[in-house]
Amino acid sequence: MGDGASLKSEFVAFKTNRIVEAASRLFYERGYSSCTLDHVAAELGVTKPFLYSYFKNKESILAAICELGIREALTALEQVMAADHASHRDLLAQVVAKVGRIVIHRQEYVVVYQREMKHLSSADSDRILRMRASFDHQIGNLIRDGVNAGEFEADVDPFVSVWIGGLISWIPTWYSRKGQRSAEEVIEHLVQASLRLAGAN
Amino acid sequence: MGDGASLKSEFVAFKTNRIVEAASRLFYERGYSSCTLDHVAAELGVTKPFLYSYFKNKESILAAICELGIREALTALEQVMAADHASHRDLLAQVVAKVGRIVIHRQEYVVVYQREMKHLSSADSDRILRMRASFDHQIGNLIRDGVNAGEFEADVDPFVSVWIGGLISWIPTWYSRKGQRSAEEVIEHLVQASLRLAGAN
């Protein structure tokens, strides 16, 4: 770190993030189809050629937005798995809370993904669906292990991971920062609901 | 029934349904913003003035699409509530199964609603959100009654109705008719998951 090369890559990451952030806001507010790269460039006060030096086209910006939430969720899952934990119950509670916080923090990105995924190229769409499937699969394994360890009820099907993924993914649709419930209350409810679904109460 | 007036209103309902059906397919496949009333008219082999005799504008067709699933869900809820039932557990299982089947049957409409709701007028959006809130509220009451009757676990918060609504609403995102699981398997899983969430296992 600190040498020219890493500084340059930090600049690139910074600029890429700023583009993704501005585009996400625009796509969220106006819809992907109604937005052009001219709008994105104007929002950032840059030229269109500047955007093209970071992204091939509008679709590749959309792909970066759509990928962000699930990529962060997978990283969080790996971090929790790698750390010490008292039980599978504890593990599930920690993963769900972390990923729930990501989804609330990245609410706009997740909503853009859910609304606009049909505009992704099939390569991008497949890649993101594989990441989602990997997340569900790992949660499924965690639940299977918890059942085998006698911590979760014996009749719980690991497929319940898809429902837990649904609970998490559904938050951005109804949660509002201006609503009655704080983010942490929502996370607490989410953890309780997920533990119930896993038969880990 | 059978007189001229009711036959006429049947014709109107039939034509309205056909318009909503064709528009839903187009909005689902191409996105609302990319579709014009010309596309809808061409799809049906009718003129644009024909469409205007049934709908004020493109947005009012979208509103009809978005309203359809939740209207059918509320009707199903009322029917189940009005019929005999052995227990609150039974009541919840029946409602969730019925509404789950509606959501699978109306998959395209629900997906269009979730993707395109931001294009609704605020009057239509508010009306549909009130219908959704009424559904969640009635499920919340059912759960409260079940807790008071000692059928559901005492520490279950009626707010869990929002999570159950989430499970149901999430199905169209991941369920595929060509997938590994039949619709009835999905419904069975949905009922089990909802009963777990309500502490009614």
Boltz contact constraints between the chains, C-beta under 6 A:
constraints:
  - contact:
      token1: [A, 31]
      token2: [B, 33]
      max_distance: 6.0
  - contact:
      token1: [A, 33]
      token2: [B, 31]
      max_distance: 6.0
  - contact:
      token1: [A, 33]
      token2: [B, 33]
      max_distance: 6.0
  - contact:
      token1: [A, 33]
      token2: [B, 34]
      max_distance: 6.0
  - contact:
      token1: [A, 34]
      token2: [B, 33]
      max_distance: 6.0
  - contact:
      token1: [A, 115]
      token2: [B, 115]
      max_distance: 6.0
  - contact:
      token1: [A, 163]
      token2: [B, 167]
      max_distance: 6.0
  - contact:
      token1: [A, 163]
      token2: [B, 193]
      max_distance: 6.0
  - contact:
      token1: [A, 166]
      token2: [B, 167]
      max_distance: 6.0
  - contact:
      token1: [A, 166]
      token2: [B, 170]
      max_distance: 6.0
  - contact:
      token1: [A, 167]
      token2: [B, 163]
      max_distance: 6.0
  - contact:
      token1: [A, 167]
      token2: [B, 166]
      max_distance: 6.0
  - contact:
      token1: [A, 170]
      token2: [B, 166]
      max_distance: 6.0
  - contact:
      token1: [A, 170]
      token2: [B, 170]
      max_distance: 6.0
  - contact:
      token1: [A, 193]
      token2: [B, 163]
      max_distance: 6.0
  - contact:
      token1: [A, 193]
      token2: [B, 197]
      max_distance: 6.0
  - contact:
      token1: [A, 196]
      token2: [B, 196]
      max_distance: 6.0
  - contact:
      token1: [A, 196]
      token2: [B, 197]
      max_distance: 6.0
  - contact:
      token1: [A, 197]
      token2: [B, 193]
      max_distance: 6.0
  - contact:
      token1: [A, 197]
      token2: [B, 196]
      max_distance: 6.0
